[in-house]
Amino acid sequence: MSPTIKSDIKWKYAKELEVLVENKPLKNWIRKQQQKQDDGLVVQAAPIDKAFDALMDDKEFTPKIPEECFFHGNEVVAAVRKHLDNNKKIVDLLDEHGQLKTMADRILLICDDQVGSDLFVGPLKKYFVGANTRHR
């Protein structure tokens, strides 16, 4: 997150770095849960939540950070909140299925040039302090 993403050369460099790692343990667990549903058993296991379906897209994994993960301007707050809320939902669902929360995707937020930003003040301050301290 940075208001200078479009003009600061370091962000162009960051976009080319291969820093992401595919979360294979989570995807393998989801596949196993989906296979339990397809065994033709009379008594089926409880279905997993539809929130996991979004994690199983058919797109080829790339280790570069996608363009849509670089935020600037007014969309920062809503976009970050959406990602954090979605990840919290996945953590809660993993817990419901007896899995460790560490299986969920890891999220790194880089907040650059945020002087005067609404991100850490007012009603959002409580949200981000909570995300920082409780969702580690």
N, C-alpha and C positions, 0 to 999 in steps of 0.2 A: 504494500500500500504506500503510495507516495503521490503527492500532487505533481512531482517532477518526472514521472515515468516517461512521458513523451519527449522530454528535453535533456534528461541526464544520461550520459553515455554508459554509466555503470549498469543501468537497467537493460540496455541492449546486450551487454556482455552477459548479464545474469540469465537472460532469456535463452542463450545458447549453451549454458552449462547443462550437463547431464547429471542431475542430482537426485532424481526420483528413483525409487525402488518399488517394483510391483509387490503388492501385498498378497503373496501366494498362499500363506497359511490361511488367511481369511477366505480367499476364493476356493481353496480346497475344502474347507469346512462347509461352505455354502453348497458346493457341488455334492458333498456327501449327504447333506440334509435334503437336497432336492432328489437324490437317488433313492432315499428312504421312501419317498412318496411314490416312486415308480416301480416298486418291487411287486406290485399286484397282490399285496397282503390284504387279508380281510380287515384287519385292524390297522389303520394307518397311523403313523407318527404325526404329531401336531405339525401343521405346516409352518414354515418360517415366514416371517413378515415380508410384505412386498418391498419394504425399504431395502432389503438385500438385493432385489432384482436389479436395481440401478448400478450396483457394484459389479454386475456380471455382464457388462456390455460386450459386444463383439469387436470393438475397436482394438487394434493392435496397440500394445503398451509402448509408450515412448518415455524415456527417462528425462526428457526436457519438460520444464514447467510450461503448461499450455498458456497461450495468450490470455485466455479468459480468467486466469488466476492472478493477473496483474491489474490492480485497481487504482483508480485515481478519481478525484472529483467527488461528487455527491453520492455515487453509488457504493462507496467504500463501506459505510456502516451497514446497509442492508445486505450486501453481498457477504461480508464477513459473518454477520449474525446468522445468515442462512447456512453457511458452511459449518459453523460451530453447532448450531441447533441440529443439523443433520447428523453430524458426528456424535453428538450426545445421544441421539435416538439410537444409533447403531450400537453405542456402548451399552445403553440400557437393554436393548434386545439381546446382545451377547450375554449379558448378565442373566436375563430371563432364561436363556438356554444353557446356563451353567458354564459359560466360557469366560475367560479372562478379558478384562477391558483392554489389555495390552494388544489384543488381536486386532483392534480397530485401527484404521488409518491414523498415522501421526500427522499432525498439522503444525507447520511452522509459520507464524505470522511475522513479517518484517515490516515494521512501521517506520518509514523514513520521512523526514521533513514534516512532522505532525504538529509543529508549533501552531497553536491557535485552532487546532482541529476539534471538531465536536465529538471525536471518537472516545476521548477519555474524560469528558466533563458532562455535567447535567445528568439526565436520566440514563444515558448509556454508560456512565462511569461504573455504576453498580453492576451492570451486565458484564462488562469486560473485566472488572476486578474479579467477579465470580468465575468467569471463564478461565482466567489466569490462575486462580488459586484452587478451584475445585475440579477442573477438567484436565489435570496434568497427566 
